[in-house]
Amino acid sequence: MNTNRRKFLRNISLGAGAVATGIPTLASAFDAATDEQMQRSSAKEKTPPRFNMCGYAAPKLDVVRVGIIGLGMRGSGAVSRLSYIDGLEITALCDKLPDRVTKAQATLEKRGRPKAKEYSGEEGWKALCESNDVDLIYTPTPWYLHAPIAIYAMKNGKHAATEVNAGLTLDECWQLVETSEATKKHMMMLENCCYDFFELLTLNMARNGLFGELIHAEGAYLHDLSREYLFNKNGYQDMWRLKQNYLHNGNLYPTHGLGPIAQCMNINRGDKMDYMTSMSSIDFTLGDIAKEMAARDDFFKEFVGKPYRGNMSTTCIRTNKGKTLMLQHDVSTIRPYSRIHLVSGTKGIAQKYPEPERIAFGHEWIKKEELDALYEKYTPPIVKHIGDIAREVGGHGGMDFMMDWRLIDCLRNGLPLDQNVYDAASWSCILPLSGRSVGKKSLTVDIPDFTRGAWQTNKPVDLTLDGGGNTGVRK
Ligand SMILES: NC(=O)c1ccc[n+]([C@@H]2O[C@H](COP(=O)([O-])OP(=O)(O)OC[C@H]3O[C@@H](n4cnc5c(N)ncnc54)[C@H](O)[C@@H]3O)[C@@H](O)[C@H]2O)c1
């Protein structure tokens, strides 16, 4: 582990005040699930949870005061989406770059919303977390700030909602769990793909037994980001996402594929991911693109000769109940977008990508009219209630808004959140664990039980709107 990283982790474990010493350096490629971290993790698994956050309902908040940290491509969209929700005020805005805060204020003004308090600079987020004007801290920053901000937010008495991935190392995943349990503050990873329309349909169908006993599921993030995003000077701020592609190995973005299938399989709520193995190709594109770009523009010279993560990463997971999951990640090969989203059981199968989405209960995929009838019968209450409005507000076709609305509705009504800290930690830990497995010739790696046994009795995700559903949306 490099010295800066060790220092950072030490600061985090020392407590909230100590975090104020500085922004973490980016994690180095192989320190995310070292032997040391694996040992620490298995020791933690043996300690009883301080409190079970699965099913935990925090006291109701009539109006949820939100502070948003990170106002880039994703964060500016979040400001706009959240400003449609009643019973919510965006009271604080923060970005390292002050002009991004100014732009977000303009969005609030356009939407007829009051001005928010402004924070900026490398460490402005700490003052926001410490302020008394926020209940929920919503964090669409680069990945390496997600866990530090969420931990600091909870220690300062705020609920934390963070973009994916929630943590980059095993230590970070455990710190999220321990802090949420100690503070009784929600920590939700904003896994929006759990709220996509076909994903919610398959979850409700699985719950109603239409696929029989689920046996196998597949998910992925297959999205060529290479030229348009990763190597775009005007894309990710300070090229942070390209840098992550040589600072980590394995599956860098497991949760979009994993979240929805984990919910179908009741992971952490009746079953648990037990162990996994990962294999990666070498890099066949990013290194070459770096050379090509650097030949035209000196700006890209620093990206030449870096140890880019392999293009395609494949992870296989076995659950405690003997089921299997397959995850893939590739953001640097030319191909159509896919998250696969396949669930297969003793009575049927659903598969979203390649589109069109399809379902089968025999050797043939069912016809469109039959699929429409299934949508009619098994669309869950959240989609019936807010789906059309969500499509209008937008954000990946509506799933982003459904997620935001449900989060605020749960906080306002004192309901447990659909995704808790154990989901965040176990879905995110595939990143460091896949890096470890790939680095050791696909060695089998145990997946920590962040629930420490509670998975056996935790209840599945609530698909009703019982006790809530009364949060309005502005025109
Ligand atoms: N769930 C999804 O569908 C989805 C889609 C896109 C992005 N994301 C996630 O959203 C996050 C942000 O991605 P993005 O595309 O907006 O990247 P971005 O680079 O456009 O935005 C990141 C922002 O964070 C700011 N920032 C950096 N350091 C900061 C600091 N110390 N304090 C405050 N602000 C700081 C940057 O200035 C920038 O404005 C990432 O985690 C990404 O994975 C999720």
The ligand as an SDF file (V2000), in Angstrom:
LIG
                    3D

 44 48  0  0  0  0  0  0  0  0999 V2000
  -25.7540    6.0750  -11.9990 N   0  0  0  0  0  0  0  0  0  0  0  0
  -25.4920    6.4880  -13.2280 C   0  0  0  0  0  0  0  0  0  0  0  0
  -26.1900    6.1560  -14.1820 O   0  0  0  0  0  0  0  0  0  0  0  0
  -24.3290    7.3960  -13.4420 C   0  0  0  0  0  0  0  0  0  0  0  0
  -24.1640    8.0520  -14.6550 C   0  0  0  0  0  0  0  0  0  0  0  0
  -23.0750    8.9180  -14.7820 C   0  0  0  0  0  0  0  0  0  0  0  0
  -22.2010    9.0980  -13.7360 C   0  0  0  0  0  0  0  0  0  0  0  0
  -22.3890    8.4240  -12.5820 N   0  0  0  0  0  0  0  0  0  0  0  0
  -21.4980    8.6060  -11.4340 C   0  0  0  0  0  0  0  0  0  0  0  0
  -21.5950    9.9530  -10.9980 O   0  0  0  0  0  0  0  0  0  0  0  0
  -20.3460   10.3750  -10.4780 C   0  0  0  0  0  0  0  0  0  0  0  0
  -19.9130   11.6690  -11.1580 C   0  0  0  0  0  0  0  0  0  0  0  0
  -19.7150   11.4160  -12.5290 O   0  0  0  0  0  0  0  0  0  0  0  0
  -19.7450   12.5830  -13.5990 P   0  0  0  0  0  0  0  0  0  0  0  0
  -19.9600   11.9310  -14.9080 O   0  0  0  0  0  0  0  0  0  0  0  0
  -20.6780   13.6490  -13.1830 O   0  0  0  0  0  0  0  0  0  0  0  0
  -18.2520   13.1410  -13.5160 O   0  0  0  0  0  0  0  0  0  0  0  0
  -17.8030   14.6620  -13.6740 P   0  0  0  0  0  0  0  0  0  0  0  0
  -16.3330   14.6370  -13.7780 O   0  0  0  0  0  0  0  0  0  0  0  0
  -18.5860   15.3010  -14.7670 O   0  0  0  0  0  0  0  0  0  0  0  0
  -18.2680   15.3350  -12.3170 O   0  0  0  0  0  0  0  0  0  0  0  0
  -17.5920   15.1800  -11.1130 C   0  0  0  0  0  0  0  0  0  0  0  0
  -17.6900   16.5010  -10.3880 C   0  0  0  0  0  0  0  0  0  0  0  0
  -17.0930   16.3550   -9.0990 O   0  0  0  0  0  0  0  0  0  0  0  0
  -16.3710   17.5410   -8.8400 C   0  0  0  0  0  0  0  0  0  0  0  0
  -15.3420   17.3170   -7.8200 N   0  0  0  0  0  0  0  0  0  0  0  0
  -14.1360   16.7300   -7.9390 C   0  0  0  0  0  0  0  0  0  0  0  0
  -13.4640   16.7990   -6.7730 N   0  0  0  0  0  0  0  0  0  0  0  0
  -14.2840   17.4310   -5.9040 C   0  0  0  0  0  0  0  0  0  0  0  0
  -14.1540   17.8150   -4.5550 C   0  0  0  0  0  0  0  0  0  0  0  0
  -13.0550   17.6000   -3.8480 N   0  0  0  0  0  0  0  0  0  0  0  0
  -15.1910   18.4680   -3.9660 N   0  0  0  0  0  0  0  0  0  0  0  0
  -16.3330   18.7400   -4.6670 C   0  0  0  0  0  0  0  0  0  0  0  0
  -16.4900   18.4080   -5.9580 N   0  0  0  0  0  0  0  0  0  0  0  0
  -15.4810   17.7540   -6.5630 C   0  0  0  0  0  0  0  0  0  0  0  0
  -15.7820   17.9220  -10.1700 C   0  0  0  0  0  0  0  0  0  0  0  0
  -15.3660   19.2880  -10.2280 O   0  0  0  0  0  0  0  0  0  0  0  0
  -16.9440   17.6170  -11.0990 C   0  0  0  0  0  0  0  0  0  0  0  0
  -17.7850   18.7290  -11.2710 O   0  0  0  0  0  0  0  0  0  0  0  0
  -19.4000    9.2100  -10.6820 C   0  0  0  0  0  0  0  0  0  0  0  0
  -19.3650    8.4500   -9.5300 O   0  0  0  0  0  0  0  0  0  0  0  0
  -20.0430    8.4080  -11.7770 C   0  0  0  0  0  0  0  0  0  0  0  0
  -19.6880    7.0580  -11.7500 O   0  0  0  0  0  0  0  0  0  0  0  0
  -23.4490    7.5840  -12.4110 C   0  0  0  0  0  0  0  0  0  0  0  0
  1  2  1  0
  2  3  2  0
  2  4  1  0
  4  5  1  0
  4 44  2  0
  5  6  2  0
  6  7  1  0
  7  8  2  0
  8  9  1  0
  8 44  1  0
  9 10  1  0
  9 42  1  0
 10 11  1  0
 11 12  1  0
 11 40  1  0
 12 13  1  0
 13 14  1  0
 14 15  2  0
 14 16  1  0
 14 17  1  0
 17 18  1  0
 18 19  2  0
 18 20  1  0
 18 21  1  0
 21 22  1  0
 22 23  1  0
 23 24  1  0
 23 38  1  0
 24 25  1  0
 25 26  1  0
 25 36  1  0
 26 27  1  0
 26 35  1  0
 27 28  2  0
 28 29  1  0
 29 30  1  0
 29 35  2  0
 30 31  1  0
 30 32  2  0
 32 33  1  0
 33 34  2  0
 34 35  1  0
 36 37  1  0
 36 38  1  0
 38 39  1  0
 40 41  1  0
 40 42  1  0
 42 43  1  0
M  CHG  2   8   1  16  -1
M  END
$$$$
